[in-house]
Amino acid sequence: MSSRQLTVRLHGVLNDFVAPERRGQAFTHVLQGSPSVKDLIESLGPPHPEVDVVCVDGEPVGFGHRAEEGTRLDVYPALAPAAARVAQEARVGPPLPDMPRFILDVGLGRLSGFLRMLGFDTLWRNDYADDQLARLSRDEARVLLTRDLGVLKRSEVVQGYYPRATDPAHQLVEVVRRYGLTSRMRPFSRCIACNAPLSTATPEEVQGRVPEGVAQRHRHFQQCPGCQRVFWPGTHHERMQSLVETLRKLEQPD
């Protein structure tokens, strides 16, 4: 008895999740039972939140569509040219809100600070359990950023991304490009320590809470109503401003 097979082609960055010999080309896959295309795709490697469009024999289908013998399955990530031509209602990837909010796993603490510095509502703690990450991502409509594929493949997760880079600055570039954040940045408007929105403060209001030399040299301060930290435009601020300017030059990939 011959095996039941279908043809699969993963497109764009989804090839990051499969073996080199399967990247950038169609390959055959032996069907076991009658899985949904979502389960089949994840069994091959890519997590479902990174998938935007699924086509069977050229026609868009939902994640619940059953894989069938003899068909061709094309799977596209967000920002893929072919995916952009598919109407939103036919995509499996949800539309992003105007101002995305994020939740990050324990290994992405520095990235969380960068995103907060850019003004994005970003949850991060070093003790979130996997089920908490998935649940909060779903319940609060947050994009889950994690380098744990098991967490990203949890059924509760709707929006999510696996940063490929290990350097936080490079991870930030990835996320800014993936979610089109350049025009949405509001730098230095959120506390990088606790995520609360910052408010302006006068030198008199922060007196005794900053070093004496800082109080003499600066007239403009921001304070956090949550953790009470005070921020001012020092050397660290200048480095972060340089990073912001670099990010503003980024363009979405073709």
KERO-45623 format. One record per residue (C-alpha): x, y, z. Coordinates in steps of 0.1 Angstrom, whole numbers, padded with zeros to 4 digits, always signed. Layout:
N
XYZ/...
END
This chain:
254
+0000+0000+0000/+0015+0033-0011/+0019+0062+0014/-0005+0091+0014/+0014+0123+0004/+0010+0160-0003/+0033+0187-0015/+0044+0215+0008/+0062+0248+0001/+0071+0271+0029/+0078+0307+0018/+0100+0335+0031/+0112+0335+0067/+0092+0304+0075/+0121+0285+0061/+0140+0295+0092/+0122+0267+0110/+0129+0237+0087/+0160+0217+0078/+0183+0233+0051/+0174+0207+0025/+0137+0218+0027/+0143+0255+0025/+0131+0275-0005/+0116+0245-0024/+0086+0222-0025/+0089+0189-0007/+0067+0159-0002/+0052+0151+0032/+0036+0118+0043/+0002+0123+0058/-0006+0106+0091/-0043+0106+0096/-0063+0137+0086/-0046+0167+0104/-0057+0203+0102/-0033+0224+0081/-0024+0242+0114/-0013+0211+0131/+0006+0199+0099/+0024+0232+0096/+0035+0232+0132/+0046+0196+0130/+0070+0207+0102/+0085+0235+0124/+0069+0270+0119/+0047+0282+0148/+0012+0292+0138/+0015+0329+0149/+0042+0335+0122/+0018+0322+0094/-0003+0348+0076/-0017+0329+0046/-0023+0292+0038/-0032+0281+0003/-0043+0247-0009/-0039+0243-0046/-0037+0281-0049/-0069+0289-0028/-0067+0305+0007/-0080+0282+0035/-0083+0285+0073/-0062+0268+0099/-0090+0242+0104/-0089+0230+0068/-0081+0193+0067/-0049+0183+0048/-0057+0160+0019/-0036+0136-0002/-0024+0148-0035/-0028+0185-0028/-0002+0213-0027/+0001+0234+0005/+0017+0268+0003/+0024+0286+0035/+0033+0323+0037/+0045+0346+0065/+0034+0381+0071/+0049+0407+0047/+0053+0381+0019/+0044+0397-0014/+0020+0369-0023/+0003+0372+0012/-0002+0409+0007/-0024+0401-0023/-0048+0380-0003/-0078+0398+0013/-0076+0401+0051/-0107+0380+0057/-0090+0351+0039/-0059+0352+0060/-0051+0332+0091/-0030+0360+0105/-0050+0386+0124/-0046+0423+0116/-0025+0443+0140/-0039+0471+0162/-0027+0506+0154/-0005+0505+0185/+0007+0470+0192/+0013+0459+0228/+0038+0432+0237/+0046+0406+0263/+0080+0390+0264/+0095+0358+0280/+0122+0357+0306/+0151+0356+0281/+0142+0389+0264/+0146+0414+0293/+0168+0438+0274/+0146+0438+0244/+0116+0447+0267/+0136+0477+0279/+0143+0488+0243/+0106+0485+0234/+0095+0505+0264/+0121+0531+0256/+0104+0535+0222/+0071+0540+0240/+0054+0506+0236/+0034+0490+0263/+0055+0460+0271/+0050+0434+0298/+0081+0415+0311/+0089+0396+0343/+0115+0371+0351/+0090+0347+0366/+0062+0344+0340/+0052+0307+0336/+0046+0295+0300/+0008+0293+0306/+0008+0329+0319/+0026+0342+0289/+0001+0325+0265/-0030+0335+0285/-0020+0372+0289/-0011+0373+0253/-0046+0362+0244/-0066+0380+0271/-0049+0414+0266/-0043+0411+0228/-0006+0413+0232/+0021+0402+0207/+0041+0374+0224/+0078+0376+0217/+0097+0345+0227/+0125+0322+0216/+0107+0292+0230/+0088+0276+0201/+0068+0255+0225/+0053+0286+0241/+0047+0302+0207/+0028+0271+0195/+0003+0271+0223/-0032+0273+0210/-0041+0304+0230/-0014+0325+0213/-0029+0345+0184/-0001+0370+0177/+0035+0362+0182/+0070+0362+0168/+0103+0343+0174/+0133+0367+0173/+0160+0351+0152/+0189+0372+0165/+0204+0367+0200/+0217+0403+0203/+0189+0425+0218/+0197+0454+0195/+0193+0432+0165/+0162+0417+0179/+0148+0452+0182/+0154+0458+0145/+0136+0426+0137/+0106+0435+0157/+0104+0470+0144/+0104+0457+0108/+0080+0429+0115/+0054+0451+0131/+0060+0483+0112/+0067+0502+0144/+0088+0531+0130/+0059+0555+0126/+0044+0544+0160/+0074+0551+0182/+0070+0575+0210/+0105+0576+0225/+0111+0583+0261/+0074+0583+0270/+0074+0551+0291/+0094+0539+0321/+0120+0513+0309/+0119+0497+0344/+0082+0492+0351/+0064+0501+0319/+0043+0530+0333/+0038+0561+0312/+0061+0590+0323/+0052+0625+0332/+0072+0657+0330/+0087+0671+0362/+0104+0703+0373/+0138+0705+0390/+0119+0714+0422/+0098+0683+0420/+0128+0660+0417/+0150+0678+0443/+0167+0653+0465/+0159+0624+0441/+0187+0631+0417/+0225+0637+0422/+0232+0674+0430/+0253+0679+0399/+0225+0666+0377/+0200+0690+0393/+0224+0719+0385/+0231+0709+0349/+0195+0699+0338/+0162+0717+0337/+0141+0690+0320/+0131+0658+0339/+0106+0629+0336/+0093+0609+0365/+0076+0575+0368/+0044+0576+0389/+0048+0538+0394/+0084+0532+0406/+0093+0568+0413/+0124+0568+0391/+0135+0600+0376/+0150+0603+0341/+0170+0631+0324/+0188+0636+0291/+0222+0623+0300/+0248+0601+0282/+0225+0571+0282/+0197+0592+0267/+0220+0603+0239/+0229+0567+0230/+0193+0558+0230/+0184+0588+0208/+0211+0576+0183/+0194+0542+0182/+0160+0558+0177/+0173+0577+0147/+0188+0545+0132/+0154+0528+0136/+0136+0557+0119/+0157+0550+0088/+0145+0515+0085/+0122+0505+0057/+0099+0476+0055/+0115+0447+0034/+0101+0441+0000/
END
